[in-house]
Structures are given as structure tokens and as C-alpha cells.
Amino acid sequence: MAPLVRVERDGPVYEVVLSRPDRLNALTADMVAQLHAALDQVGDARALLLWGEGRAFSAGRDLSEAQPGEEDAARVLRELFHPLFLRLYRCPIPTVAAVQGACLGAGLGLAFACDVVIAAEDAFFASPFGRIGAVLDSGGHHHFVRLLGLKRAMDLIYSGRRITGKEAEAMGLVSRAVPADELLPTARQLAQSIARGPTLAFRLSKRIAQAAVTADYADVLDMEADAQGIISRSHDYTEGVRAFLEKREPSFRGA
């Protein structure tokens, strides 16, 4: 039986590929287990790229596995999906998601657990939960309110309307939008560029940026000072300063 999640290594970049295109990469319990197994293999990679095969990044949870009126939905979220989202969100290396087609529900939660989201201009994002009498989940409230503000977030939740990748870029929901045929090359180029950079510094910045969502300004200043103290004793900082003074490109090791 073909795997539902493929893993590929391209130098310092680790690629995790959703591989259920015939079902728009709708997430099943088996896929979640295979995604955990994929994350187990990150090893010494310096960046991670997440993308989906076919017409969609992910249409969300495969509802054929749902049991309306019978299953404990809270338990499904807390035991099946939340550990995966949190694991990806807390992944110590920089993470990039490349999104085409549908990015909904649990698929949206998976993409937005990544640090950077590159979208095809014709990709679409939505909160279709109201159409089935459900509540937006998978971290959707966190991402929508934090990135769009309360009013726009509630508009999307109440209306269920779709926004394209191009609209999402204009609203600040995604990092950038590109033509569909440029999506994977752009995302791969970005992931490779990140992986060649000072990834120890990037990892520290990732921790600070995530904490800064709710942290006090003074606390962020303290975190930045602590991080700079760590990085100032690193190979990459020494190499970066030397390369600047010698007017050459630095060679970073991520250490």
C-alpha cells in the first residue's frame, strides 16, 4: 500500500509530502501517524518544507472517519490532531508550508503551524465549519484573530466565505502568494536559502517570535538580549562578522 506521507531529503532541507491526492489530502488517523513518523526523521536537517501532492494542500479531516452524534470530538482533537499541530509548531528548525488548492480545517491547522506559508495565488482558505454546524478548530481562531484581527476573523467564521491566496496575502494571512506553477520552486528556494543561513540564530528568533505574540515588550527585550548573548559565542556569529569585514559571503553551519 502506497504511503500517505512521503519524506524526501534535499541537502539540508527535509521535505514532508502529503500523498493522498485522490482525496485532496484529507487527513486520516493513519496520515497523522505517518506525519509523526516523518517528524521523527528530521534529524540534522536545517529546514523543513511541508507540501501536498495534487490539486489541494489539504481539505481538512477526512469526514468519512467521523461519527456524528457518537464520537467524542474533543477527544479526537486533543488526542489525534493537537499533538501533531503542537509538534510542528514547536519544531526547532525553520518550517515552510507550500499551499495550493484547498487549505481547510485540519489542513489549515497543519499549514499555519509552520513558520512561513507560501500560497498559490488561486489557493483558497475558509472556515466552512458553520455549514456542517461545527465550530472552527485546529487553531483556526488563534491564526485568524492573530493575523487578521477580530472583525475579519469573525467575518470569515460567520460567512464561511473563501479567500484566495492572493487575497490572503493582501490581508496578511499568508507570507506571500505566487502563481501556481511557481509555488513549489519558490518554496523550495526559500527553504534552501533558510537552511544555508545562520539557523541557530533563526531557531532562537523563532522562540522569541512565538512568545512575542503575548509577551510584554520588556520581556521581549530580555529574550532578545539572552539570545544575542548565546549567539555572540557561536561559530556563525564569528563567521558572519569576519565575512562582512572581508567582503565575502559567509559560510554558516547552524552552530
N, C-alpha and C positions, 0 to 999 in steps of 0.2 A: 504494500500500500504506500502510495506516494506521501512524503512528509507534508504536513500542513504548514510548517515553518522551515524555511531553508536558512542556512548560515553560509556566508562567504567571507573570506579574508582577502583584502586588497592592501597589502603592505600594513601600515599602521592602523588602517580603518577596518572595523568589524561591521559587516552588513547583516542585518536580520531582515528576512523577507517573508511577509505573509503570503502563503502559497495555496490559497483556496479560491482562485479567480472565478470559478463557475458559480460560487455563492457570494460573490462580491466581498470575499474575505470576511464574512460574518464569523464572529468569534464563538467557538465552542469550548467546552471544558477541555477537550483534547488539545486544541490550539493553545489555550492558556498554559497547559502543562508543557507543551513544546516551546513556548516562549520563555518560560522559566528555565528550561534546559538550555536554550540558546544563550540566555544571560549568564548561565553557569560557565560558558566557554569564552567569555570576553577576554580573560587572561591579561596579557600585557598590551592589548590594543590601546591606542591613544585617542580614538574617537569611535563613535557608533552611529551608523546610519540605518534607520528603520524605514522600509517602504513596502508596498504591496503590489503583487502582480495583477495584471488585468485592468479592468475598467474602473476599479474603485480601490481606495486605500482600505476602508473597512466600513461596511454598512451597519456595524454595531453587533450586538449579541445576536446569535442565531436563535430566533424565537421558536424554532421547532423544538428546542430543548426546554422551553419554558412550560410551566404547568399552572396557568392562571387559576387563582382560587384555591390552589393546593400547596404550591411551593412557598417556602419562607424566603421572600425576595431579599429581605435584609441579610439573611444568612448567605444567600448566593453572592451578594455584593461583597460582604465583609470577608468571606472565606475564599471566594473564587477570583473576583476581579480586583478588589482593593489591594491585596498583596502585590499583584502584578504592577498596577499603576504606581504604587509607592516604591517598588523596587526600581522601576525605570526612572522615576523622578529623582530618586536618591542615587542613581548610578554615578559613581565618582568621576567617570570620564565624560567629556562633552558629548551630547547626543543631538542628532538631527533627524527630523522626520520629513519625508518627501510624500506629499499628499496629492492624489489625483482622484477624480470622481467623487463618490460619496465618502464623507467623513462624519459619521453619526454615532450617537450613543457611546457605547463602549469603545468604538473605533476612535471617536473624538477624544475620549479619555486617554487612550493609548498614545495618540499623536501629541496631545498637549502635555503629556507627562515628559516630553522631550524638551530640551533647552531651546531649540530652534525649529520652527515649522516653515518649510518651503512648500508653497501650494501651486498647482497648475492654475492658470487663470480661470479655467472652466470647472475647477473642482467646486464642490458645494458643501456647506456646513449648515446644520439646522438642529433644532431641538424638537423632533417630531413626537415627543412623548405624549403631549396633550391629545394627539389623535388616537392614542390607544388607552387614554385615561390614566396615564402614568406620570410620575414625577421625573424631571431631568435628574440624571445621576452621573456616575463615573467622573465626578469632579467638575461637571459642567457649570454649576453655579460659581465655583471658585474661578474658573477660567473666564467665563463670560463677564462676571462682575469686575474682576481684577483688570481685564484687558479692555472692556467696552464701557464700563460704568453701569450703574444700577438701571438707568432708564432704558438704555439699549438692550441690556441683558434681559429685562423683563419683557420688552417688545418681542424679542426672539422666542422667549419661553411661552408667552401667551399666544403669539401668532403662529409659531411653528414654521415661519417662512424660511426659505432657503436663501443663503447669501453665497455668491460665487467667490472663488479665490481672489479675484480682482477686487471685489467689494470688501472681502475680509482684510486684504492688505490696506485699503484706504481707511478702514475702521480701526486698524491696529490689532486685529485678531491674530494675524499670521506675520511672520518675519518679512516675507516678500512673496510676490506672485510672479510667475514666469509662464511663457507659452508652454502648452502641454508637452511638446516634443523636446523642450529644453529642461524639463523638470529633473529627471534623473541625472543628466550630465551636470546640471547646476548644483544639485545636492551633493553629488559625489565630489565635485571640485571643491565645494565648501568644506566637506568633511576631511578631505585630504589636506587642505590648507590649514584647518584647525589642528589636525594631527601632527603637522610639521612644526607647529608653533610651540610656545612655552606652556605645555599642557599642565605642568604643576601650577603655574600662575592661574591658568584657566580654571582648574579644579577649585582653587581657593576662591576665585571670583564667583564660581557657581554657588558655593555655600553662602557667600555673603549676599548675593543677589536674591536667593531664595529666602533668606532670613529678612532681607530688607523690605519685603512685602508688608510685614507687620512690625518691624523693629523701629525703635526710636532713632532719630538722627544721630544722637551722641553715641548710641550703641553701634551704629554702622561705622562711624568714625573709628571707634575702638577696634572693631573687627578688621577694618582695612589696615590699621596700624599693626595689629598682630600678624596679619597675612603678609604684610610687607616685611616685617621682621623675619618671618620664615623664609620668604623668597630671596631676601638680600644675602642669605648664606648659601644659595643654591648655585649649581653649575650654570643653569640657564641665565640667571641674572648676570653672573660674571661674563659669560659668553656674549650676552646681549650688549652689555656696555662696551666690551672690547671691540665687538663688531661695529658698533656705532662709531667709536673713535677711529677705527681703522678703515672706515668707509667700505665695509663689505657686508654681505648677507650673513646673519648668524646661523649657526648650526645647533638647534635646540635638541635636548634629549628628554625633556619632560621630567627633569630631576634637578 
